[in-house]
Amino acid sequence: MNRSPSAASAPFAGNALRCTKGFWSRLRLGSMLPFVLGACVLLPATSSALQAKEISMQDNQGQYQPYKPGMKLPDGVYPPVQGYTHADLLEAAAKPVEAILKADGVDPTLTKETLFALAAKFNEQLEEKLVEYRLAKLDQETKDDATERTKLFDQVAESLGAMAMQATTQSFRGSPLLNKSNDYLARLSRSAGDGVYELVVTLGKAKS
């Protein structure tokens, strides 16, 4: 990724804006500014009877709601793009870390524990920022402007890469991996960030 994590994380900074409105109302905005600034807005929760039909804006706003096939979404809100869901982003972060740990002969149990911790930390951040829905919105709203699309997706890729690096670093807490050198731990974190960065940049080029 070759970018400063502190600088790259700016577009998704958790404190950039406060969560004062419902998710749908913000995602319906035509401007991509809330996406790039990383306003921490969440999907409203629904009762089980509505999960496969329609999102209720009145029930327990502030909880992330994963997309399910058949779910009716309001105008301006789009289903996650295939290949760019939270699960896909988690895989992009975990695969290079796993490859390094396996290549270096790290104990399989420790490897699994590390990957589990990474996934838990990163997924928490992804859900907090509604990343898969925001990527889908950005995908739709930049499809006719290749230059702007590339620029915005590059910014978002940097931010998400930085988030993956942070999650990886957090996954080391209490781990025997802390006995490794700082350079080694940094290498693991960078590999996760690079994996996510490359995935998101690819989506930015998809319709260029």
Protein Blocks (a to p, Z undefined) as FASTA:
>chain_A
ZZafklmmmmmofklpccfbcfklmmmpmblklmmnopacddddddfklmmmcccfkgog
hiacdddehiacdehiacddehiafklmmmmmmmmmmmmmmmnopafklmmmmmmmmmmm
mmmmmmmnommmmmmmmmmmmmmmmklmmmmmmmmmmmmmmmmmmmmmmmmgopaklmpc
fklmmmmmmmmmmmmmmmmmmmmmmmZZ
